[in-house]
């Protein structure tokens, strides 16, 4: 336990959950700072409970600390009460392990998981007393680096970062650290160092790329300012996940966090090809981990943490080829130690339901389906690969197995959506409710009845998806569609058994602006932060009015980024990056979607997306036509 705390006892007692700021948790890494060459502060720009649940930081935290010459520590966004105290008392932001000032570190790394956390990045820089913009920093400041899914369009925050790491973090950090050690102490300037960094594969240094615009506001060109750095930055990817570092001693928090369990990543990537899904494209091709490796990791992690639950992590767990064997192993090991098994991302079929009945308490669990759209026509447009028959058959099997709670997830505002698609949401919820009463005789219900929760989020087009060309609905259109959905559900025979929830339209609009935005948004984000915008991902703090006011003051039309359908040949702010999936493939899928046609998945046939260039995973397997 670190006794040299940055905060006084009086300050700690004055704030909510002081455990967020004291460090010293089980499995946190302490080193002698005099015996390391590089100090890395790793930040999740949100509150501790959210950040501590993120697997990516746990992986890189463990990997960096496995290097003798590196000490990696953690930083999270101080909650609003702590933020106020730090500003009032002029307390600089500190890392948890050493409680040392973040400004004194060599690197400050951010994982960028969600666009609505962008103002929290500025909060971290501000409280650390690090200049907001890379152009204003010196060697007295850390090198600021970002990674994660939002770096696949980092342009709205490009001015605030020295480097963006494009791709999976296990592959190139050692090279970056060695370059830093070799160059910093020989008198090289900070800008010269960043020039050398830009030559490392996967490293995007935005200050070294010049953006020119057309009169209509779209991009004319993005070019490197030096001839010896790449015109296109290709994502970094692990070719054999079973040989990469994986933490078996993750940090265990003092307080309950969002994901309070061992997380076992079983594979990366997805074969499904849903056209709205960014992760499905970014992490192609699907790569599985060796089952014996997974068994070893699972047992070690449970032993080293004392957790009473283990969760399998992937985009689609049902697609892991050795899932039955892995689950049999886990059930055998976990039952004897009273450890729960969590199985997110399962397709609902007979096998999955059988497994769930073994590992879950049926009385407490809900069955989750994500039809995403209310009609089969719309599910074909988005290439969901799920039919109404699949949903009803899975529901029937679940009801026979004792389930009586169903969660349904849909999106509103998908390209080509009609009123029929919207009303189909209530229709399918009603069919599931009716099926319960047909399937379960009254005498076997034990006083229970069917409970269905239908939730809708608003569709946000994302980079590197076939829908990156699509227009996004306005706030008014979204709310009108939510109202139609609600009325459609209320008109159903079984409406009293169906509850309806919907997402906030204002936050979705902002997410859409940032998702496909360009560098012009850097000044908007900075000015909004200076107006007090922070924790925008939290509805109680999100102030849409301030954002709209800021766009007006900056002379920028936010609808340019949202409601405008892109032309086929438009240059996007993220075209300088390559995620392995080609723009030609995505455009082909966009046109296929507009014809209302589905495409096959990666195990049944290759669509020529470009990811086969990595030569690994599902791309090397023989295709099996069912």
N, C-alpha and C positions, 0 to 999 in steps of 0.2 A: 504494500500500500504506500502510495506517495504521500508523505507527510508535509512536503513543502508546497502547499496549495496556493494557487494564484489568488484565491478569494478568501477573505476573512470569514471567521465563524459567523459574525454578525450578518455579513452579506449573504452567506449560504442559507441562514435561517430566514432571510427576508424574501426568498424566492421559492417558487413552486418547483418541486422535484430537484433538489440540489444534486442528486445522484447523477444528473446529466453532465455535470461539470467537474467531477472530482477524480475520474479515472480509477485505476487500481482494480478493475474488474478481473474476474477469473480468466486466465489465459492472455491477458494483455502483456505486451512485451516491454520489458525495461532493459535498457542498455546504458553503458557508460558513454556519455556524449563525447568525451575526450578521445575515445578509441574508435570512433567511426568517422568516415570521410564525408558522408552525405546524410543529411537529415531531410526527411520527406514528411510533410504534413498532408494527410489525405482527408479531403473534406467531402461530406455529403451535404449539399446546401439545403437542408431541411432539419427539422427538430430531431433530437437524439433517437427517439423511439422509431422513427422512420428509417433514419440512416443506419442504425444498428441492425436492421433487418435485411440490409442489402448484401447479397452474396458476393457481388463483384469486388466490393471493398475488402471483405473478409479474405478473398483469394489473394488479392494483390498485397494486402497488409501482411499476410503470412509469407508470401513469396519474397517481398522486399526484406522482411526481417530475417529471412533465411540467409541473406547475404551478410557476411561479417562486417562489411564496410558501410552498411546502410542501416539507419534506424528510422522506421516508419511509425508515425503516430497519427492519432485520429482527431478530427475537428468536425463539429456539427454547428448548424445555425443556432445561436442562442435564442431561446424563446423570447417572446415579447417582454416579459418581466425582466429577464436577464439582460436583454438588449438595452432597456432603459437604464438599468443600474450601471452597465459598462460605460454608457455615454455620459451619464451624470457624474460618475466617479473617475472618468478617464482611464478605465482599465483596458489595456490592449488585449485583443483576442489571443487565447493560448491553446496549445495542444493538450490533450487529456493526460497522456502518459507522463511527460516531464513537467507539465504546466508552464513551459517556456513560451515566450511570445512567438506567434506564427511568423512575424516579420523576420525573425532571426534564422529561419529555416532556409535550406538551399532550394527546395521545391515546395510549391503549394499545388497539390493536385485536386481537381474536382471531378467527381463522376456526375455526368449530366444525363439524368434519366427522364426529366419532365420539363417541358418548356416553361411551365408556370413557376418554376423555381429560379428564373433568371435574375430577378431583383435580389434574391438571397445571395447570389454570387457577389453582387456589389456590397451587400451587407457584410459579408466575410472580409472582402478587401478593405472596406471602410473601417471596420472595427480593428483590423490588423494594421491599419495605417500604411497600407500598400497603395500606391497610385492606381486609379481605376484603369488607366490605359497603358498598354505596353510601351507606347512611345515616350511616356514620362518616367519609366522605371530605370534604375541603375543596378549595379552589382550589390547595392545595399538592400535590394529587394529580392525575394525568391523568384525563381522561374515559375511562372503560372501556366499549368498544363491542364487540359481537359480531355476526358475520354467518355465513352458511353454512347448510347443511341442518338442523343441530340447532336453529337459531333458530325453526324452525317448530313446536317445542314447547320454549320456553326456560324454562318455569316451574321445573324442578328446580334451575336455577342463577340464577333471577331476582334474588335478593338480592345477587349478586356483580357485576351489570352495571348501569351507568348507562343504557345504550341498547342495544337490539337493532335492527340494520338488517335489515328483512324484504325479501328479494328480491335481485336482481342489482345488484352494487355500482357499476356504471358510471354510474348515473343521478342519485343524490342527494348524493353526498359533497361536491361543490363547494358546494352550498347549505348543507350543515352547516358546512363550513369558514368560509364567509362569515359565517354567523350567529355563530360562535364569535369571529371577529375583531371583529365589530361590537359584541358585547355584553360580552365578558369585561372590558374595560378601562373600562367606564362604571359600575362599582360594583355590578353586578347580582350577586345571590347564585347559588351553584351550583344550588340547587333551582329558582330562577327561570329560569336558563338551560335546565335540563332541561324545564321547562314549555314554553318556546318551541320546543325541539327536537321535542317531541311533536306539534307542529302541522305538521311537515314530513312529507309522504307517505312511508310505509314505515318511519318511525321509531317503535319501540315502547319507551316508557319505563316499565318494569314498576312502579316505585315510585309511579307516578301512577294505578295501577289497583287497586281494592279487590276482594278475593276473599272471598266468603262460602260456607260449606259447609252441606250438609244433615246431619242426624243420622247418616245412613248413610255419611258420609265423601265422598260425591260433591259436585260443585260446585252451589251454588244460583244464584250469579250472579258475574259479573266486570264491574265498572263503573268508568268513569273518575272520578277524584275532582274533576275540573274539567269544566264544561260546554263549554269551548271546545277540547277535544281529542277525537279521534274515538273512537267506541264500538267500531269495527272498524278494524284496520290492514290495508291491502291491500298485497300484494307489489308491489315495483318490478320492472319488466321492460324489457329493451332491445327496442325495436320494430324496429330495423334494425341487426343485428349487424355488417354490413359498414361501418357508419359509426362504430362504437364503437372505442375505443382497444384495440390489441392489441400486446403487446410483441414487437418483433423483435430486442431486445437483452436477453434474459433473463439473469439472473445464472448464471454457470457455476461450479459448486463445485470446490474443490481435490480433494475425495475423491469416491469413487464413491457415488452416492445411488440411491434406489429407481428413479427414472425418469431415467436419464442420457441424455437425448436431447432434440431439439427436439419440442415438442408443438404440433401444428396442430389447433386446434379448428375443426371443419368445420360444426357446427350445434349448436343446443341444443334440448332437448325430445325427445319420442319419440311415435310414433303407436301403439305396440303395446298399451298398456293392461293390462299384467300387474298383477293385483290385489294382489300382495304388494309391488310396487315403489314406493317413495316418490318417487324421482327422476323417474320417468315422469309423476307427477302434478304435482310441484312446478314443473317446468320447461316445462309445457305453455304455449302450443302449440309444436309443432315449428317452428323457424325456421332456415332455411339461410343460409349465407354465400355471397356471390357468388364464383364460381369464379375470375375474374380477380384478385380481391382475395386469394384463398387462394394462388394461384400466386405473387403478389408477396411475400406474407408468408413463404411457405416459403423462397424463395430468399434473402431478406434475413436470415432467422433462421439459416439454415445458414451463411451468410457471416459473420455476427456472432458465432457461437459456436464454430465449428470442430467441432461435433458430427458424428459419423459415422452417426447414425441419426435418422430423423424418424418420429413416430408420429401417426396420425390419431385425434383425440379426439372422441367423441360417445357417446351412449347406444346407438346402433344405426347403425353406419357404413354398412351396406348400404342404409339408407333415404335416403342422400344422393343426390339425383336426378342429379347430375353426377359421380358417383363414377368411372365408366369414363374420362371425359375427364381428371379430376384425376389418376387413377392413371397413365394413359398419360404425362401430363406429368411426373409425379414419377419414374416409371421411367426416362424418357428423360434427365432431369437428374441423377438420383442414380446411375445405372449408370456414367456417364462419370466420376463423382467417387468411386466405390466407397462410396456411402452406402446404408445399409440402410433399408428401409421397414417399419414395424411397423403391422399392421392389426388392432387389437383390435375387438371388438364386431361381427364380421362374421357374417351368417347363412351356414351352410355349404350352398352351392349350386354349380352348375357354374361360374358366373361367378367366385365367390369363390375356388374352388379353382384356377381358371386363373390368377387374379391372384397367389395365394399361391405358386404354382409358379414364377412369374416373380421374385418379390421375396424368397423365403426359400430357405435351404438346406434341402432336403427331409430330409436325413439328421439335421438337428438339431431340426427343428420338431415340435411336437405339434399335433394337431387338437383344438379345444376345442368341445364341445357343452354347453349348459346346459338339459337337459330339465326340470330342477327337480323333476319328479315321475316316479314309476315306471310310471304307467298313463295311458292317454288320458283316462279319467274324471277323474283328478286334475288333469291339464293343462288340461282344460276348466274345472274349478272355479277354477283360478288364472288362466285366460284367457291361457295361455302362447302359443297360436297356433303350436304346433310339434307335428307328428304323429310317430308312430313311423316311418311311411313316409318322412317328411322326413329323419329321423336315419339310417335305414338306407340310403337312397338317397345321402345325402351321404357316408356312410362308404364305400360301395362306390366312388363316384367318387374318393374320397381314396386308397383302397387301390390303385386302378388308376393313380393319379398318383404312387405311390411312398411315401405315408405309411404308417407302421405303429405310430404312437403316438397314442392317443386319451385325452383327459381329459374326464370327465363330471362335471357339477356338479348336485347335487340338494339339496332341502330336506326335512327331517323335521319333523313336527309341524304341517303345514298344516291349516287348518280342514277337518273332515270326513274326515280321513285314516283309512284302514283298513289291516289287515294285508296285504291284497292289493296295495295301493298301495306298501307298504314292500317287499314281496317282488318287486315289479315292477322295482325298481332292479337287482337281480341278474339278473333275466330279460333286461332290455334290454342290459346289459353283455355277457351271454353271447351274445345274438343278434349283437352287433357282432363279437365274437371269432369266432364260427362263420362269419360272412360273410367275414371275412378269409381263412379257409382255403378257402372256396368260390371266392373271387374271384381270389386270387393263387396260381397254380400253384407247386408246391414248387420247381421248377427256377428260378423267378423271384424267390424270396425272398432269395437271396444270403446264406443262413445266418441271416437275421433272422426274427423272429416278432412276433406282435401283442402290444402292451403297452398295457393299459388301466388307467387310474387313475380310480376312482370316489370322489368326495368328497361328503360330506354336511355341510351346516351346519344349524343349528337355527333354525326359523322364529321371527322376532321381529316382532310386529305393530307397524306404524309409523303415526304421525299422517298425515292426509290421504291415506289409502289406503282402499279398500273393506274391508280387513281390520282397520281400527282398532277395530271392535266385537268382534273375535274374542278368545277365550280363548287364552292361551299355555300350552303344556305345562309340567309341572313338570320339575325336573332328573331325577327318577326315570323319568318317562315318556320323556324324551328318550333317556336311556341305554338303556332297554329297547328303544326303536325302533332305536337304533344297533346294539344286539346282534342284533336280528332281521334287520337289513340285512346284517350280517356273516355270520350263519348262512345267509341266503338266497344270498349270493355264494359261500360255501363249498360249497353244495349244487349249484352249477352244473357242467356238464360241463367247461367251459373255465376253471374257477376259478383254476388256476395262472397264467393270463395276466391275472388281474384283481387289482389292489391296491386296498384300501379305506382311506380316511382319514376321520376325522370330527372335528368342532369340539368345543371344550370347552363342557359344559352350564352350568357355573357362570357363566362370562363371558356366555353368552347370556341367562341369567336376569337378570343385572345390567343388561345392555343393554336388556332388556324393561322393567325397572322405570323406568329413566331415560327411555326413549323415550316412555312414556305417563304419566309422573309429574306431580306438581303441586308447589306451593311448599313443601309440608311436607318435601320431600326436601332442601331447602337446608341445613337443620341437620344432616341425616344425612351429607351429603357433606362438610360442614365438619368434623364430629366424626371421620369416617373418615380424612380427611386428617391431622388432628391425631394420630391413632393410627398414622400412617405409611403410609397407602394412597397410592400414587403409581405412575405408569406402569402403570395397571390394564389398558391395552391389550396389555401384554406379559405373557405367561403366567408368566415366571419371577419377576415381581414381584406379580402379582395374588394377593391374600389374601382369599379368599371368607369365611373364618371371621371376619375382622375386620369385614367388612361386615354379616354376620348378627348379630354381637355388637352392632354399632352400632345396627342397626334395633331390637333388643330394648331397648337403653338409651334410645332415643328414643320407645319405645312405638308404633312404626309397624309394621304388618303388610305385609311386602313383597309377599305374594301378592295383596293388594288391587289391585296394579297389573298383575299378570300373569295369573293363572289365572281371573280373573273375566270372563265374557262381559258386554259392555256392553248396556244396553237401548237401543232405537232412539232414544229421546228424551233420553238422558243428555247433559248439558253437559260437554264435554271441556275440559281446561286450555288447549287451543290454539284453542278456538272464537272467541276474540277476534281471531284472525288470519284472513285470507282469501288463499288462494294462487291464486285464480282458478277453481279447481275447486270446485263447490258441495257442501255436505254432503248435499243432497238427491240429487245424482247418485251420490255415493259410497255412500249408503245403498241406492240402487236397485241398484247393482252388487253390494253385499253380499248382498242378497236373491237376485239373479240367480245369484251364486256358490253359494248354498245350494241352489239348484235344480239345480246341476251344469251350467249353461248358459254357453257362451262369448259374448262380445260382439265386434262388428266393430272394426276399427282405424280411425283417423282419416282415412285416405286413401280408405277404401271407403265410409264413411258417418259422419255426425255423430251422436254419442250425446247431445248437449246437455249437456256436462259443465260449461259455463260459461266456458271459456277463450276462446271466440269473442268475448267482450266486449272483448278486447284488440285485435281487428280485424287480426291479422297472421298470417303463416305459413300453415300447412296449413289453418287455419280459413277462409281466403279462397279456397282452391283448389276446383275442381270435383271431386266424388267419382267414383272410377272403380271400379265393381263388376266384379270379375274373374269 
